Amino acid sequence: MDDPARHVIDIWLPDVARFAPDHPLRALLRKADPLANGAQGYMDGLASRFGLAGSLPAGSLTRELIAGDAGDDLWLCADPAWVQPDLNGARLLACGQMQLSEEDAKAFAESLMPLFEEVGMTLHVSSPDHWHVRLAADTQVPDFAAPEQALGEDLYYHLPQGEKGRPWRILLNEVQVVLHQHPLNEERRLRGLPPVNHLWLWGGGILPTSVNALASHVIGDDLLLAALAKQARVSCAPRTKQAVSSAVPGTLIDLQDLPVDDIATHWTHDLLALAKQHALQLSFASGERWAHRPWHRIRFWRGSGP
């Protein structure tokens, strides 16, 4: 069956509410036709574009991309993170982007490995900013929140709850104690860097047996996007001006992680140029979608709109 996604360039954008009325991308929306809403959020947006249901097994997917050894094992992402205490608890302020060298990442991880070994798990440093935990196949893994769901929020509300979550809460508390005492954090403070004082566990699961992409090519810098593209056997290119400006129907362009001001300054010119040549689908992380066709630019009577 002919897939309509192969006839458009899917532009994945941040929440539509972030775009001010005078944002230059609004010029396209005013002349576009609304479509039925799609998936909301980063994780659901990825799942819908790669034919997967339920929670994405980000751990096995990204481990396979980086190390190629996910196999049939159960994996969790265990990304180094920064948690900031405040009067009401503690908040997740950064995750997976901690500016770690390979040497420092290994030093931090080596101090934590015995904690995981004691509970039958193995901690791996897949890359300085992306770590993984290999678990026994019968391990009951809670539905941990993805970083995008927890950033800026109170840590308490994203901890595994109840009696089943108790061993995980104990493990995470011990992780925080060890990292808090690690001498490398004092060195980071002197260099003006935030401490690595937590591991964010998320994305549990085994490698999917089948991943089917709606797009035939993807453009983006996201690790999980690249991992899914690899499993779906579609090409994935870094997000560059050349890649975006030369995109053709069947391409997914991932811009949803960018500030809207950055999109206005660096990407809207290329998007407006693409709109003159190809059919676009403007897909917002908040779920709203619009269809824009090259001939829509003659809709001069649409002087105002969404």
Summary of the structure (lengths in Angstrom):
residues: 306
radius of gyration: 21.2
end to end distance: 33.0
largest distance: 68.2
contacts: 941
relative contact order: 0.24
helix: 40%
strand: 23%
